């Protein structure tokens, strides 16, 4: 069952959700950095099972490491690089797990996360019996925007226009 927010109740939740969104954005940036390092070390091929990392690895050359390290001969990662890649995989998994917990918390509050990088979220609300989204993103103060269920960020309108 959907939980509907009043404007006041959504605004009360903003400080907590802002903190989680900032954390998620920071973790996402760290995840990208770690993934890129992993791809440079392994050429995009997992060092244990032969899998590719879960993040997009389309920037690899496909012929060994592009890091300029000892594995550029095409013979694969060195033992040191394998160890580092294994540690990177563990760190990546830890960050993904932490991010999952934060997303679950936001979801449990009844808030819809739209975009981690911009911190875009929607709160379900009822206005005159009609469901709408109260729209907010990092950098904004209180809730000031809304949009229809079938519309997105580009169609959001000022709260003053809500009737």
Contact map, one row per residue, 1 for C-alpha under 8 A:
1110000000000000000000000000000000000000000000000000000000000000000000000000000000000000000000000000000000000000000000000000000000000000000000000000000000000000000
1111000000000000000000000000000000000000000000000000000000000000000000000000000000000000000000000000000000000100000000000001000000000000000000000000000000000000000
1111100000000000000000000000000000000000000000000000000000000000000000000000000000000000000000000000000000000100000000000001000000000000000000000000000000000000000
0111110000000000000000000000000000000000000000000000000000000000000000000000000000000000000000000000000000000100000000000011110000000000000000000000000000000000000
0011111111000000000000000000000000000000000000000000000000000000000000000000000000000000000000000000000000000000000000000011110000000000000000000000000000000000000
0001111111000000000000000000000000000000000000000000000000000000000000000000000000000000000000000000000000000000000000000000110000000000000000000000000000000000000
0000111111100000000000000000000000000000000000000000000000000000000000000000000000000000000000000000000000000000000000000000000000000100000000100000000000000000000
0000111111110000000000000000000000000000000000000000000000000000000000000000000000000000000000000000000000000000000000000000000000000000000000000000000000000000000
0000111111111000000000000000000000000000000000000000000000000000000000000000000000000000000000000000000000000000000000000000000000000000000000000000000000000000000
0000111111111100000000000000000000000000000000000000000000000000000000000000000000000000000000000000000000000000000000000010000000000000000000100000000000000000000
0000001111111100000000000000000000000000000000000000000000000000000000000000000000000000000000000000000000000000000000000000000000000000000001100000000000000000000
0000000111111110000000000000000000000000000000000000000000000000000000000000000000000000000000000000000000000000000000000000000000000000000000000000000000000000000
0000000011111111100000000000000000000000000000000000000000000000000000000000000000000000000000000000000000000000000000000000000000000000000000000000000000000000000
0000000001111111110000000000000000000000000000000000000000000000000000000000000000000000000000000000000000000000000000000000000000000000000001000000000000000000000
0000000000011111111000000000000000000000000000000000000000000000000000000000000000000000000000000000000000000000000000000000000000000000000000000000000000000000000
0000000000001111111100000000000000000000000000000000000000000000000000000000000000000000000000000000000000000000000000000000000000000000000000000000000000000000000
0000000000001111111110000000000000000000000000000000000000000000000000000000000000000000000000000000000001000000000000000000000000000000000000000000000000000000000
0000000000000111111111000000000000000000000000000000000000000000000000000000000000000000000000000000000000000000000000100000000000000000010000000000000000000000000
0000000000000011111111100000000000000000000000000000000000000000000000000000000000000000000000000000000000000000000000000000000000000000000000000000000000000000000
0000000000000001111111110000000000000000000000000000000000000000000000000000000000000000000000000000010000000000000000000000000000000000000000000000000000000000000
0000000000000000111111111000000000000000000000000000000000000000000000000000000000000000000000000000000000000000000100100000000000000000010000000000000000000000000
0000000000000000011111111100000000000000000000000000000000000000000000000000000000000000000000000000000000000000000000100000000000000000010000000000000000000000000
0000000000000000001111111110000000000000000000000000000000000000000000000000000000000000000000000000000000000000000000000000000000000000000000000000000000000000000
0000000000000000000111111111000000000000000000000000000000000000000000000000000000000000000000000010010000000000000100000000000000000000000000000000000000000000000
0000000000000000000011111111100000000000000000000000000000000000000000000000000000000000000000000000000000000000000110100000000000000000000000000000000000000000000
0000000000000000000001111111110000000000000000000000000000000000000000000000000000000000000000000000000000000000000000000000000000000000000000000000000000000000000
0000000000000000000000111111111000000000000000000000000000000000000000000000000000000000000000100010000000000000000000000000000000000000000000000000000000000000000
0000000000000000000000011111111100000000000000000000000000000000000000000000000000000000000000000000000000000000000110000000000000000000000000000000000000000000000
0000000000000000000000001111111110000000000000000000000000000000000000000000000000000000000000000000000000000000000000000000000000000000000000000000000000000000000
0000000000000000000000000111111111000000000000000000000000000000000000000000000000000000000000000000000000000000000000000000000000000000000000000000000000000000000
0000000000000000000000000011111111100000000000000000000000000000000000000000000000000000000100110000000000000000000000000000000000000000000000000000000000000000000
0000000000000000000000000001111111110000000000000000001000000000000000000000000000000000000000000000000000000000000000000000000000000000000000000000000000000000000
0000000000000000000000000000111111111000000000000000000000000000000000000000000000000000000000000000000000000000000000000000000000000000000000000000000000000000000
0000000000000000000000000000011111111100000000000000000000000000000000000000000000000001000100000000000000000000000000000000000000000000000000000000000000000000000
0000000000000000000000000000001111111110000000000000101000000000000000000000000000000001000100000000000000000000000000000000000000000000000000000000000000000000000
0000000000000000000000000000000111111111000000000000000010000000000000000000000000000000000000000000000000000000000000000000000000000000000000000000000000000000000
0000000000000000000000000000000011111111100000000000000000000000000000000000000000000000000000000000000000000000000000000000000000000000000000000000000000000000000
0000000000000000000000000000000001111111111100000000000000000000000000000000000000001001100000000000000000000000000000000000000000000000000000000000000000000000000
0000000000000000000000000000000000111111111110000000100010010000100000000000000000000000000000000000000000000000000000000000000000000000000000000000000000000000000
0000000000000000000000000000000000011111111100000000000000010000111000000000000000000000000000000000000000000000000000000000000000000000000000000000000000000000000
0000000000000000000000000000000000001111111100000000000000000000111000000000100011001000000000000000000000000000000000000000000000000000000000000000000000000000000
0000000000000000000000000000000000000111111111100000000000000001100000000001100011001000000000000000000000000000000000000000000000000000000000000000000000000000000
0000000000000000000000000000000000000111111110000000000000011111110000000000000000000000000000000000000000000000000000000000000000000000000000000000000000000000000
0000000000000000000000000000000000000111111111000001100010010100000000000000000000000000000000000000000000000000000000000000000000000000000000000000000000000000000
0000000000000000000000000000000000000010011111100111100000000000000000000000000000000000000000000000000000000000000000000000000000000000000000000000000000000000000
0000000000000000000000000000000000000000010111111111100000000000000000000000000000000000000000000000000000000000000000000000000000000000000000000000000000000000000
0000000000000000000000000000000000000000010011111110000000000000000000000000100001001100000000000000000000000000000000000000000000000000000000000000000000000000000
0000000000000000000000000000000000000000000001111110000000000000000000000000000000000000000000000000000000000000000000000000000000000000000000000000000000000000000
0000000000000000000000000000000000000000000001111110000000000000000000000000000000000000000000000000000000000000000000000000000000000000000000000000000000000000000
0000000000000000000000000000000000000000000011111111000000000000000000000000000000000000000000000000000000000000000000000000000000000000000000000000000000000000000
0000000000000000000000000000000000000000000011111111100000000000000000000000000000000000000000000000000000000000000000000000000000000000000000000000000000000000000
0000000000000000000000000000000000000000000111000111110010000000000000000000000000000000000000000000000000000000000000000000000000000000000000000000000000000000000
0000000000000000000000000000000000100010000111000011111110000000000000000000000000000000000000000000000000000000000000000000000000000000000000000000000000000000000
0000000000000000000000000000000000000000000000000001111100000000000000000000000000000000000000000000000000000000000000000000000000000000000000000000000000000000000
0000000000000000000000000000000100100000000000000000111110000000000000000000000000000000000000000000000000000000000000000000000000000000000000000000000000000000000
0000000000000000000000000000000000000000000000000000111111100000000000000000000000000000000000000000000000000000000000000000000000000000000000000000000000000000000
0000000000000000000000000000000000010010000100000001101111110000000000000000000000000000000000000000000000000000000000000000000000000000000000000000000000000000000
0000000000000000000000000000000000000000000000000000000111110000000000000000000000000000000000000000000000000000000000000000000000000000000000000000000000000000000
0000000000000000000000000000000000000000000000000000000111111000000000000000000000000000000000000000000000000000000000000000000000000000000000000000000000000000000
0000000000000000000000000000000000000011001100000000000011111100010000000000000000000000000000000000000000000000000000000000000000000000000000000000000000000000000
0000000000000000000000000000000000000000001000000000000000111111110000000000000000000000000000000000000000000000000000000000000000000000000000000000000000000000000
0000000000000000000000000000000000000000001100000000000000011111000000000000000000000000000000000000000000000000000000000000000000000000000000000000000000000000000
0000000000000000000000000000000000000000001000000000000000001111100000000100000000000000000000000000000000000000000000000000000000000000000000000000000000000000000
0000000000000000000000000000000000000000011000000000000000001111110000111111100000000000000000000000000000000000000000000000000000000000000000000000000000000000000
0000000000000000000000000000000000000011111000000000000000001011111110110101100000000000000000000000000000000000000000000000000000000000000000000000000000000000000
0000000000000000000000000000000000000001101000000000000000011001111110010000000000000000000000000000000000000000000000000000000000000000000000000000000000000000000
0000000000000000000000000000000000000001100000000000000000000000111110010000000000000000000000000000000000000000000000000000000000000000000000000000000000000000000
0000000000000000000000000000000000000000000000000000000000000000111111110000000000000000000000000000000000000000000000000000000000000000000000000000000000000000000
0000000000000000000000000000000000000000000000000000000000000000111111110000000000000000000000000000000000000000000000000000000000000000000000000000000000000000000
0000000000000000000000000000000000000000000000000000000000000000000111111000110000000000000000000000000000000000000000000000000000000000000000000000000000000000000
0000000000000000000000000000000000000000000000000000000000000001100111111111110000000000000000000000000000000000000000000000000000000000000000000000000000000000000
0000000000000000000000000000000000000000000000000000000000000001111111111111000000000000000000000000000000000000000000000000000000000000000000000000000000000000000
0000000000000000000000000000000000000000000000000000000000000001000001111111000000000000000000000000000000000000000000000000000000000000000000000000000000000000000
0000000000000000000000000000000000000000000000000000000000000011100000111111000000000000000000000000000000000000000000000000000000000000000000000000000000000000000
0000000000000000000000000000000000000000000000000000000000000001000000111111100000000000000000000000000000000000000000000000000000000000000000000000000000000000000
0000000000000000000000000000000000000000010000000000000000000001100000111111110000000000000000000000000000000000000000000000000000000000000000000000000000000000000
0000000000000000000000000000000000000000110000100000000000000001100001100011111111000000000000000000000000000000000000000000000000000000000000000000000000000000000
0000000000000000000000000000000000000000000000000000000000000000000001100001111111000000000000000000000000000000000000000000000000000000000000000000000000000000000
0000000000000000000000000000000000000000000000000000000000000000000000000000111111100000000000000000000000000000000000000000000000000000000000000000000000000000000
0000000000000000000000000000000000000000000000000000000000000000000000000000111111110000000000000000000000000000000000000000000000000000000000000000000000000000000
0000000000000000000000000000000000000000110000000000000000000000000000000000111111111000000000000000000000000000000000000000000000000000000000000000000000000000000
0000000000000000000000000000000000000000110000100000000000000000000000000000111111111100000000000000000000000000000000000000000000000000000000000000000000000000000
0000000000000000000000000000000000000000000000000000000000000000000000000000001111111110000000000000000000000000000000000000000000000000000000000000000000000000000
0000000000000000000000000000000000000000000000000000000000000000000000000000000111111111000000000000000000000000000000000000000000000000000000000000000000000000000
0000000000000000000000000000000000000100110000100000000000000000000000000000000011111111100000000000000000000000000000000000000000000000000000000000000000000000000
0000000000000000000000000000000000000000000000100000000000000000000000000000000001111111110000000000000000000000000000000000000000000000000000000000000000000000000
0000000000000000000000000000000000000000000000000000000000000000000000000000000000111111111000000000000000000000000000000000000000000000000000000000000000000000000
0000000000000000000000000000000001100100000000000000000000000000000000000000000000011111111100000000000000000000000000000000000000000000000000000000000000000000000
0000000000000000000000000000000000000100000000000000000000000000000000000000000000001111111110000000000000000000000000000000000000000000000000000000000000000000000
0000000000000000000000000000000000000000000000000000000000000000000000000000000000000111111111000000000000000000000000000000000000000000000000000000000000000000000
0000000000000000000000000000000000000000000000000000000000000000000000000000000000000011111111100000000000000000000000000000000000000000000000000000000000000000000
0000000000000000000000000000001001100000000000000000000000000000000000000000000000000001111111110000000000000000000000000000000000000000000000000000000000000000000
0000000000000000000000000000000000000000000000000000000000000000000000000000000000000000111111111000000000000000000000000000000000000000000000000000000000000000000
0000000000000000000000000000000000000000000000000000000000000000000000000000000000000000011111111100000000000000000000000000000000000000000000000000000000000000000
0000000000000000000000000010001000000000000000000000000000000000000000000000000000000000001111111110000000000000000000000000000000000000000000000000000000000000000
0000000000000000000000000000001000000000000000000000000000000000000000000000000000000000000111111111000000000000000000000000000000000000000000000000000000000000000
0000000000000000000000000000000000000000000000000000000000000000000000000000000000000000000011111111100000000000000000000000000000000000000000000000000000000000000
0000000000000000000000000000000000000000000000000000000000000000000000000000000000000000000001111111110000000000000000000000000000000000000000000000000000000000000
0000000000000000000000010010000000000000000000000000000000000000000000000000000000000000000000111111111000000000000000000000000000000000000000000000000000000000000
0000000000000000000000000000000000000000000000000000000000000000000000000000000000000000000000011111111100000000000000000000000000000000000000000000000000000000000
0000000000000000000000000000000000000000000000000000000000000000000000000000000000000000000000001111111110000000000000000000000000000000000000000000000000000000000
0000000000000000000100010000000000000000000000000000000000000000000000000000000000000000000000000111111111000000000000000000000000000000000000000000000000000000000
0000000000000000000000000000000000000000000000000000000000000000000000000000000000000000000000000011111111100000100000000000000000000000000000000000000000000000000
0000000000000000000000000000000000000000000000000000000000000000000000000000000000000000000000000001111111110000000000000000000000000000000000000000000000000000000
0000000000000000000000000000000000000000000000000000000000000000000000000000000000000000000000000000111111111000000000000000000000000000000000000000000000000000000
0000000000000000100000000000000000000000000000000000000000000000000000000000000000000000000000000000011111111111100000000000000000000000000000000000000000000000000
0000000000000000000000000000000000000000000000000000000000000000000000000000000000000000000000000000001111111111100000000000000000000000000000000000000000000000000
0000000000000000000000000000000000000000000000000000000000000000000000000000000000000000000000000000000111111110000000000000000000000000000000000000000000000000000
0000000000000000000000000000000000000000000000000000000000000000000000000000000000000000000000000000000011111110000000000000000000000000000000000000000000000000000
0111000000000000000000000000000000000000000000000000000000000000000000000000000000000000000000000000000001111111000000000011000000000000000000000000000000000000000
0000000000000000000000000000000000000000000000000000000000000000000000000000000000000000000000000000000001111111100000001111000000000000000000000000000000000000000
0000000000000000000000000000000000000000000000000000000000000000000000000000000000000000000000000000000001100111110000001110000000000000000000000000000000000000000
0000000000000000000000000000000000000000000000000000000000000000000000000000000000000000000000000000001001100011111100111100000000000000000000000000000000000000000
0000000000000000000000000000000000000000000000000000000000000000000000000000000000000000000000000000000000000001111100111100000000000000000000000000000000000000000
0000000000000000000000000000000000000000000000000000000000000000000000000000000000000000000000000000000000000000111111111000000000000000000000000000000000000000000
0000000000000000000010011001000000000000000000000000000000000000000000000000000000000000000000000000000000000000111111110000000000000000000000000000000000000000000
0000000000000000000000001001000000000000000000000000000000000000000000000000000000000000000000000000000000000000001111110000000000000000000000000000000000000000000
0000000000000000000000000000000000000000000000000000000000000000000000000000000000000000000000000000000000000000001111110000000000000000110000000000000000000000000
0000000000000000010011001000000000000000000000000000000000000000000000000000000000000000000000000000000000000000111111111000000000000000110000000000000000000000000
0000000000000000000000000000000000000000000000000000000000000000000000000000000000000000000000000000000000000000111111111100000000000011110000000000000000000000000
0000000000000000000000000000000000000000000000000000000000000000000000000000000000000000000000000000000000000011111000111110000000000011100000000000000000000000000
0000000000000000000000000000000000000000000000000000000000000000000000000000000000000000000000000000000000000011110000011111000000001111000000000000000000000000000
0001100001000000000000000000000000000000000000000000000000000000000000000000000000000000000000000000000000000111000000001111100000001110000000000000000000000000000
0111100000000000000000000000000000000000000000000000000000000000000000000000000000000000000000000000000000000110000000000111110000111100000000000000000000000000000
0001110000000000000000000000000000000000000000000000000000000000000000000000000000000000000000000000000000000000000000000011111000111100000000000000000000000000000
0001110000000000000000000000000000000000000000000000000000000000000000000000000000000000000000000000000000000000000000000001111111110000000000000000000000000000000
0000000000000000000000000000000000000000000000000000000000000000000000000000000000000000000000000000000000000000000000000000111111110000000000000000000000000000001
0000000000000000000000000000000000000000000000000000000000000000000000000000000000000000000000000000000000000000000000000000011111000000000000000000000000000000001
0000000000000000000000000000000000000000000000000000000000000000000000000000000000000000000000000000000000000000000000000000011111100000000000000000000000000000000
0000000000000000000000000000000000000000000000000000000000000000000000000000000000000000000000000000000000000000000000000000011111110000000000000000000000000000000
0000000000000000000000000000000000000000000000000000000000000000000000000000000000000000000000000000000000000000000000000001111011111000000000000001100000000000000
0000000000000000000000000000000000000000000000000000000000000000000000000000000000000000000000000000000000000000000000000001111001111100000000000111100000000000000
0000000000000000000000000000000000000000000000000000000000000000000000000000000000000000000000000000000000000000000000000111100000111110000000000111100000000000000
0000001000000000000000000000000000000000000000000000000000000000000000000000000000000000000000000000000000000000000000000111100000011111000000111110000000000000000
0000000000000000000000000000000000000000000000000000000000000000000000000000000000000000000000000000000000000000000000011110000000001111100000111110000010010000000
0000000000000000000000000000000000000000000000000000000000000000000000000000000000000000000000000000000000000000000000011100000000000111110101111000000000000000000
0000000000000000000000000000000000000000000000000000000000000000000000000000000000000000000000000000000000000000000001111000000000000011111100000000000000000000000
0000000000000000010011000000000000000000000000000000000000000000000000000000000000000000000000000000000000000000000001110000000000000001111100000000000000000000000
0000000000000000000000000000000000000000000000000000000000000000000000000000000000000000000000000000000000000000000000000000000000000000111110000000000000000000000
0000000000000000000000000000000000000000000000000000000000000000000000000000000000000000000000000000000000000000000000000000000000000001111111100000000000000000000
0000000000000000000000000000000000000000000000000000000000000000000000000000000000000000000000000000000000000000000000000000000000000000001111110000000000000000000
0000000000100100000000000000000000000000000000000000000000000000000000000000000000000000000000000000000000000000000000000000000000000001000111110000000000000000000
0000001001100000000000000000000000000000000000000000000000000000000000000000000000000000000000000000000000000000000000000000000000000111000111111000000000000000000
0000000000000000000000000000000000000000000000000000000000000000000000000000000000000000000000000000000000000000000000000000000000000111000011111100000000000110000
0000000000000000000000000000000000000000000000000000000000000000000000000000000000000000000000000000000000000000000000000000000000000111000000111110000000011110000
0000000000000000000000000000000000000000000000000000000000000000000000000000000000000000000000000000000000000000000000000000000000011110000000011111000000011110010
0000000000000000000000000000000000000000000000000000000000000000000000000000000000000000000000000000000000000000000000000000000000011110000000001111101110111000000
0000000000000000000000000000000000000000000000000000000000000000000000000000000000000000000000000000000000000000000000000000000000111000000000000111111100010000000
0000000000000000000000000000000000000000000000000000000000000000000000000000000000000000000000000000000000000000000000000000000000111000000000000011111100000000000
0000000000000000000000000000000000000000000000000000000000000000000000000000000000000000000000000000000000000000000000000000000000000000000000000001111100000000000
0000000000000000000000000000000000000000000000000000000000000000000000000000000000000000000000000000000000000000000000000000000000000000000000000011111111110000000
0000000000000000000000000000000000000000000000000000000000000000000000000000000000000000000000000000000000000000000000000000000000000000000000000011111111110000000
0000000000000000000000000000000000000000000000000000000000000000000000000000000000000000000000000000000000000000000000000000000000000010000000000010001111110000000
0000000000000000000000000000000000000000000000000000000000000000000000000000000000000000000000000000000000000000000000000000000000000000000000000000001111110000000
0000000000000000000000000000000000000000000000000000000000000000000000000000000000000000000000000000000000000000000000000000000000000000000000000010001111111000000
0000000000000000000000000000000000000000000000000000000000000000000000000000000000000000000000000000000000000000000000000000000000000010000000001111001111111100000
0000000000000000000000000000000000000000000000000000000000000000000000000000000000000000000000000000000000000000000000000000000000000000000000001110000000111110110
0000000000000000000000000000000000000000000000000000000000000000000000000000000000000000000000000000000000000000000000000000000000000000000000011100000000011111110
0000000000000000000000000000000000000000000000000000000000000000000000000000000000000000000000000000000000000000000000000000000000000000000000011100000000001111110
0000000000000000000000000000000000000000000000000000000000000000000000000000000000000000000000000000000000000000000000000000000000000000000000000000000000000111110
0000000000000000000000000000000000000000000000000000000000000000000000000000000000000000000000000000000000000000000000000000000000000000000000000000000000001111111
0000000000000000000000000000000000000000000000000000000000000000000000000000000000000000000000000000000000000000000000000000000000000000000000000100000000001111111
0000000000000000000000000000000000000000000000000000000000000000000000000000000000000000000000000000000000000000000000000000001100000000000000000000000000000000111
